[in-house]
Amino acid sequence: MGTFVIKKRTNGEFQFDLKAGNGQIILTSEGYNAKSGCENGIESVRKNAHDDAKFERKTSSNGKFYFNLKATNGQIIGKSEMYESEASRDNGIESVKKNAPDAKVEDQTV
């Protein structure tokens, strides 16, 4: 079972990471000014993770693979780590689809 971990950045912004059952980070959010925005981002991931069309598969300039998860309005709500292969990236996408809907939330800002 996955976990959304809310934390505070050094610049005061909030962000979340989605971790797989093994503790590996599979998706990281943008920075939010308020914790409520961060919590809304988590709900957006839950809502959009089932839709394969919301995953933007990308290749970086150094040849590594990654993906972005986009909301219905087209905004990026989470980015993946860099992967060595397309297959690994695609496994990461499947992991988000599997873990996000029922992931618990752990707030490390309290």
MDTraj code that builds the backbone (N, CA, C; nanometers):
import mdtraj as md
import numpy as np

residues = "MET GLY THR PHE VAL ILE LYS LYS ARG THR ASN GLY GLU PHE GLN PHE ASP LEU LYS ALA GLY ASN GLY GLN ILE ILE LEU THR SER GLU GLY TYR ASN ALA LYS SER GLY CYS GLU ASN GLY ILE GLU SER VAL ARG LYS ASN ALA HIS ASP ASP ALA LYS PHE GLU ARG LYS THR SER SER ASN GLY LYS PHE TYR PHE ASN LEU LYS ALA THR ASN GLY GLN ILE ILE GLY LYS SER GLU MET TYR GLU SER GLU ALA SER ARG ASP ASN GLY ILE GLU SER VAL LYS LYS ASN ALA PRO ASP ALA LYS VAL GLU ASP GLN THR VAL".split()
xyz = np.array([
    [0.0836, -0.1178, 0.0000],
    [0.0000, 0.0000, 0.0000],
    [0.0883, 0.1243, 0.0000],
    [0.0504, 0.2221, -0.0801],
    [0.1284, 0.3446, -0.0923],
    [0.0981, 0.4451, 0.0169],
    [0.1832, 0.5468, 0.0240],
    [0.1684, 0.6536, 0.1225],
    [0.2024, 0.7881, 0.0587],
    [0.1151, 0.8855, 0.0796],
    [0.1471, 1.0229, 0.0456],
    [0.2129, 1.0845, 0.1682],
    [0.3313, 1.1407, 0.1520],
    [0.4020, 1.2045, 0.2621],
    [0.4072, 1.3543, 0.2357],
    [0.3442, 1.4312, 0.3254],
    [0.3459, 1.5770, 0.3144],
    [0.4632, 1.6286, 0.3964],
    [0.5438, 1.7152, 0.3347],
    [0.6548, 1.7754, 0.4076],
    [0.6700, 1.9208, 0.3687],
    [0.7499, 1.9915, 0.4466],
    [0.7744, 2.1335, 0.4221],
    [0.9144, 2.1494, 0.3672],
    [0.9262, 2.2231, 0.2580],
    [1.0560, 2.2522, 0.1986],
    [1.1279, 2.3594, 0.2801],
    [1.2562, 2.3752, 0.2547],
    [1.3342, 2.4773, 0.3255],
    [1.2859, 2.6180, 0.2935],
    [1.2200, 2.6362, 0.1784],
    [1.1686, 2.7692, 0.1422],
    [1.0291, 2.7946, 0.1991],
    [0.9786, 2.7017, 0.2801],
    [0.8485, 2.7186, 0.3442],
    [0.7315, 2.6603, 0.2677],
    [0.7548, 2.6172, 0.1437],
    [0.6471, 2.5572, 0.0651],
    [0.6210, 2.4140, 0.1115],
    [0.4994, 2.3678, 0.0842],
    [0.4617, 2.2298, 0.1133],
    [0.4734, 2.1484, -0.0144],
    [0.5091, 2.0212, -0.0002],
    [0.5089, 1.9301, -0.1140],
    [0.4708, 1.7921, -0.0627],
    [0.4320, 1.7057, -0.1561],
    [0.4085, 1.5674, -0.1188],
    [0.4884, 1.4751, -0.2089],
    [0.5224, 1.3619, -0.1531],
    [0.5798, 1.2511, -0.2282],
    [0.4826, 1.1356, -0.2177],
    [0.4635, 1.0628, -0.3268],
    [0.3902, 0.9371, -0.3219],
    [0.4938, 0.8270, -0.3165],
    [0.4871, 0.7477, -0.2100],
    [0.5812, 0.6368, -0.1937],
    [0.5079, 0.5053, -0.2156],
    [0.5758, 0.4141, -0.2835],
    [0.5222, 0.2794, -0.3023],
    [0.5328, 0.2036, -0.1703],
    [0.4760, 0.0846, -0.1675],
    [0.4790, 0.0018, -0.0467],
    [0.6194, -0.0269, 0.0030],
    [0.7173, -0.0269, -0.0881],
    [0.8565, -0.0549, -0.0501],
    [0.9299, 0.0707, -0.0025],
    [0.8580, 0.1847, 0.0031],
    [0.9180, 0.3090, 0.0514],
    [0.9834, 0.3948, -0.0552],
    [0.9877, 0.3459, -0.1778],
    [1.0504, 0.4218, -0.2867],
    [0.9564, 0.5326, -0.3348],
    [1.0114, 0.6522, -0.3559],
    [0.9323, 0.7645, -0.4065],
    [0.9031, 0.7422, -0.5541],
    [0.7740, 0.7469, -0.5905],
    [0.7360, 0.7255, -0.7294],
    [0.6764, 0.8507, -0.7941],
    [0.6433, 0.9525, -0.7133],
    [0.5875, 1.0761, -0.7670],
    [0.6135, 1.1880, -0.6669],
    [0.6556, 1.3051, -0.7159],
    [0.6812, 1.4209, -0.6305],
    [0.6034, 1.5397, -0.6847],
    [0.5426, 1.6144, -0.5950],
    [0.4609, 1.7285, -0.6359],
    [0.5439, 1.8537, -0.6550],
    [0.4775, 1.9562, -0.7053],
    [0.5322, 2.0909, -0.7081],
    [0.5278, 2.1458, -0.5659],
    [0.5754, 2.2673, -0.5477],
    [0.5655, 2.3331, -0.4177],
    [0.4343, 2.4085, -0.4066],
    [0.3733, 2.4032, -0.2891],
    [0.2477, 2.4742, -0.2629],
    [0.2701, 2.5740, -0.1502],
    [0.2088, 2.6910, -0.1604],
    [0.2218, 2.7925, -0.0557],
    [0.1488, 2.7530, 0.0720],
    [0.0378, 2.6797, 0.0585],
    [-0.0425, 2.6409, 0.1740],
    [-0.0575, 2.4888, 0.1780],
    [-0.0714, 2.4360, 0.2988],
    [-0.0902, 2.2917, 0.3135],
    [-0.2192, 2.2465, 0.2461],
    [-0.3218, 2.3316, 0.2483],
    [-0.4489, 2.2954, 0.1847],
    [-0.4310, 2.2725, 0.0346],
    [-0.3457, 2.3514, -0.0298],
    [-0.3162, 2.3310, -0.1716],
    [-0.2472, 2.1981, -0.1946],
    [-0.1576, 2.1633, -0.1041],
    [-0.0875, 2.0347, -0.1118],
    [-0.1875, 1.9197, -0.0979],
    [-0.2799, 1.9325, -0.0037],
    [-0.3824, 1.8285, 0.0164],
    [-0.4740, 1.8175, -0.1056],
    [-0.5044, 1.9300, -0.1678],
    [-0.5841, 1.9275, -0.2919],
    [-0.5064, 1.8575, -0.4033],
    [-0.3745, 1.8787, -0.4076],
    [-0.2903, 1.8098, -0.5047],
    [-0.2960, 1.6588, -0.4884],
    [-0.2948, 1.6130, -0.3635],
    [-0.3057, 1.4688, -0.3359],
    [-0.4376, 1.4151, -0.3897],
    [-0.5464, 1.4880, -0.3649],
    [-0.6773, 1.4437, -0.4143],
    [-0.6793, 1.4417, -0.5668],
    [-0.6111, 1.5349, -0.6299],
    [-0.6039, 1.5379, -0.7754],
    [-0.5273, 1.4166, -0.8283],
    [-0.4204, 1.3770, -0.7591],
    [-0.3477, 1.2555, -0.7986],
    [-0.4398, 1.1351, -0.7881],
    [-0.5097, 1.1229, -0.6756],
    [-0.6034, 1.0091, -0.6576],
    [-0.7044, 1.0038, -0.7721],
    [-0.7573, 1.1217, -0.8092],
    [-0.8623, 1.1297, -0.9104],
    [-0.8100, 1.0998, -1.0508],
    [-0.6871, 1.1392, -1.0803],
    [-0.6356, 1.1291, -1.2170],
    [-0.5462, 1.0081, -1.2432],
    [-0.5020, 0.9400, -1.1389],
    [-0.4036, 0.8324, -1.1552],
    [-0.4561, 0.7141, -1.2371],
    [-0.5856, 0.6935, -1.2380],
    [-0.6407, 0.5788, -1.3121],
    [-0.6404, 0.6007, -1.4639],
    [-0.6255, 0.7252, -1.5067],
    [-0.6399, 0.7610, -1.6482],
    [-0.5028, 0.7655, -1.7162],
    [-0.4741, 0.6664, -1.7974],
    [-0.3441, 0.6570, -1.8636],
    [-0.3132, 0.7807, -1.9482],
    [-0.4162, 0.8440, -2.0020],
    [-0.3963, 0.9619, -2.0868],
    [-0.3417, 1.0810, -2.0084],
    [-0.3527, 1.0780, -1.8766],
    [-0.3032, 1.1889, -1.7933],
    [-0.1534, 1.1770, -1.7653],
    [-0.0931, 1.0663, -1.8052],
    [0.0507, 1.0463, -1.7857],
    [0.1246, 1.0887, -1.9122],
    [0.2120, 1.1852, -1.8958],
    [0.2928, 1.2369, -2.0057],
    [0.4303, 1.1687, -1.9982],
    [0.4582, 1.0833, -2.0954],
    [0.5850, 1.0090, -2.0992],
    [0.6909, 1.0936, -2.1693],
    [0.8024, 1.1167, -2.1019],
    [0.9031, 1.2099, -2.1516],
    [1.0420, 1.1459, -2.1513],
    [1.1311, 1.2054, -2.2319],
    [1.2728, 1.1698, -2.2324],
    [1.3511, 1.2976, -2.2090],
    [1.4431, 1.2963, -2.1122],
    [1.5212, 1.4157, -2.0803],
    [1.6331, 1.4345, -2.1816],
    [1.6976, 1.5494, -2.1749],
    [1.8050, 1.5802, -2.2693],
    [1.9254, 1.4874, -2.2532],
    [1.9387, 1.4238, -2.1353],
    [2.0500, 1.3301, -2.1162],
    [2.0101, 1.1850, -2.1449],
    [1.8920, 1.1660, -2.2065],
    [1.8497, 1.0328, -2.2487],
    [1.7802, 0.9498, -2.1427],
    [1.7554, 1.0056, -2.0256],
    [1.6824, 0.9325, -1.9199],
    [1.5325, 0.9530, -1.9420],
    [1.4555, 0.8641, -1.8829],
    [1.3108, 0.8635, -1.9024],
    [1.2406, 0.9045, -1.7741],
    [1.1286, 0.9775, -1.7891],
    [1.0487, 1.0180, -1.6740],
    [0.9064, 1.0418, -1.7192],
    [0.8191, 1.0704, -1.6234],
    [0.6813, 1.1022, -1.6589],
    [0.6282, 1.2132, -1.5695],
    [0.5275, 1.2816, -1.6215],
    [0.4509, 1.3806, -1.5468],
    [0.3075, 1.3308, -1.5397],
    [0.2429, 1.3542, -1.4271],
    [0.0996, 1.3284, -1.4156],
    [0.0302, 1.4632, -1.4217],
    [-0.0651, 1.4757, -1.5140],
    [-0.1345, 1.6029, -1.5334],
    [-0.2786, 1.5933, -1.4849],
    [-0.3275, 1.7068, -1.4363],
    [-0.4678, 1.7177, -1.3958],
    [-0.5545, 1.7416, -1.5194],
    [-0.6846, 1.7419, -1.4992],
    [-0.7777, 1.7640, -1.6091],
    [-0.7522, 1.8974, -1.6771],
    [-0.7084, 1.9984, -1.6011],
    [-0.6833, 2.1312, -1.6584],
    [-0.5471, 2.1404, -1.7277],
    [-0.4722, 2.0296, -1.7314],
    [-0.3447, 2.0274, -1.8010],
    [-0.2250, 2.0620, -1.7149],
    [-0.2481, 2.1041, -1.5902],
    [-0.1372, 2.1363, -1.5006],
    [-0.0686, 2.0091, -1.4518],
    [0.0636, 2.0172, -1.4373],
    [0.1393, 1.9037, -1.3833],
    [0.1172, 1.8983, -1.2333],
    [0.0728, 1.7829, -1.1828],
    [0.0520, 1.7668, -1.0391],
    [0.1585, 1.6800, -0.9749],
    [0.2373, 1.6126, -1.0566],
    [0.3466, 1.5324, -1.0015],
    [0.4432, 1.4898, -1.1098],
    [0.5700, 1.4749, -1.0684],
    [0.6756, 1.4298, -1.1589],
    [0.7427, 1.3072, -1.0996],
    [0.7926, 1.2241, -1.1876],
    [0.8634, 1.1037, -1.1432],
    [1.0121, 1.1311, -1.1300],
    [1.0816, 1.0308, -1.0799],
    [1.2272, 1.0331, -1.0820],
    [1.2733, 1.0056, -1.2247],
    [1.4031, 1.0069, -1.2474],
    [1.4598, 0.9697, -1.3776],
    [1.4847, 0.8190, -1.3799],
    [1.4497, 0.7569, -1.4901],
    [1.4657, 0.6125, -1.5070],
    [1.5660, 0.5849, -1.6183],
    [1.6323, 0.4720, -1.6086],
    [1.7315, 0.4319, -1.7086],
    [1.6669, 0.3790, -1.8370],
    [1.5442, 0.3267, -1.8274],
    [1.4812, 0.2670, -1.9455],
    [1.3339, 0.3051, -1.9526],
    [1.2778, 0.2934, -2.0719],
    [1.1347, 0.3189, -2.0900],
    [1.0524, 0.2197, -2.0095],
    [1.0973, 0.0957, -2.0033],
    [1.0239, -0.0069, -1.9287],
    [1.0170, 0.0275, -1.7802],
    [1.1278, 0.0775, -1.7255],
    [1.1280, 0.1174, -1.5843],
    [1.0324, 0.2341, -1.5615],
    [1.0342, 0.3301, -1.6535],
    [0.9414, 0.4432, -1.6427],
    [0.7965, 0.3941, -1.6463],
    [0.7672, 0.3036, -1.7376],
    [0.6316, 0.2524, -1.7486],
    [0.5914, 0.1747, -1.6238],
    [0.6855, 0.1057, -1.5608],
    [0.6582, 0.0385, -1.4340],
    [0.6259, 0.1413, -1.3261],
    [0.6951, 0.2558, -1.3296],
    [0.6670, 0.3639, -1.2355],
    [0.5253, 0.4165, -1.2510],
    [0.4809, 0.4311, -1.3741],
    [0.3442, 0.4758, -1.4014],
    [0.2441, 0.3754, -1.3453],
    [0.2685, 0.2489, -1.3706],
    [0.1780, 0.1451, -1.3189],
    [0.1751, 0.1464, -1.1665],
    [0.2883, 0.1750, -1.1052],
    [0.2957, 0.1821, -0.9596],
    [0.2120, 0.2988, -0.9056],
    [0.2149, 0.4129, -0.9746],
    [0.1306, 0.5257, -0.9337],
    [-0.0161, 0.4868, -0.9456],
    [-0.0534, 0.4244, -1.0571],
    [-0.1922, 0.3827, -1.0776],
    [-0.2387, 0.2892, -0.9666],
    [-0.1511, 0.2004, -0.9261],
    [-0.1843, 0.1004, -0.8245],
    [-0.1869, 0.1598, -0.6839],
    [-0.0904, 0.2444, -0.6515],
    [-0.0742, 0.2923, -0.5147],
    [-0.1558, 0.4166, -0.4793],
    [-0.1759, 0.5068, -0.5735],
    [-0.2363, 0.6363, -0.5408],
    [-0.3799, 0.6302, -0.4881],
    [-0.4694, 0.5521, -0.5485],
    [-0.6101, 0.5615, -0.5078],
    [-0.6354, 0.5345, -0.3596],
    [-0.5651, 0.4400, -0.2998],
    [-0.5916, 0.4017, -0.1614],
    [-0.4783, 0.4371, -0.0662],
    [-0.3837, 0.5195, -0.1135],
    [-0.2676, 0.5524, -0.0303],
    [-0.3100, 0.6328, 0.0918],
    [-0.2496, 0.6012, 0.2055],
    [-0.2749, 0.6805, 0.3265],
    [-0.1932, 0.8089, 0.3173],
    [-0.2237, 0.9048, 0.4033],
    [-0.1529, 1.0317, 0.4058],
    [-0.0767, 1.0434, 0.5379],
    [0.0509, 1.0714, 0.5276],
    [0.1354, 1.0908, 0.6458],
    [0.1837, 1.2358, 0.6426],
    [0.1436, 1.3123, 0.7425],
    [0.1792, 1.4545, 0.7484],
    [0.3005, 1.4723, 0.8376],
    [0.4136, 1.5067, 0.7771],
    [0.5369, 1.5254, 0.8524],
    [0.5593, 1.6719, 0.8914],
    [0.4576, 1.7554, 0.8720],
    [0.4721, 1.8972, 0.9040],
    [0.4175, 1.9303, 1.0421],
    [0.3534, 1.8347, 1.1070],
    [0.2944, 1.8618, 1.2395],
    [0.3862, 1.8218, 1.3515],
])
top = md.Topology()
chain = top.add_chain()
for i, resn in enumerate(residues, 1):
    res = top.add_residue(resn, chain, resSeq=i)
    for name in ("N", "CA", "C"):
        top.add_atom(name, md.element.get_by_symbol(name[0]), res)
traj = md.Trajectory(xyz[None], top)
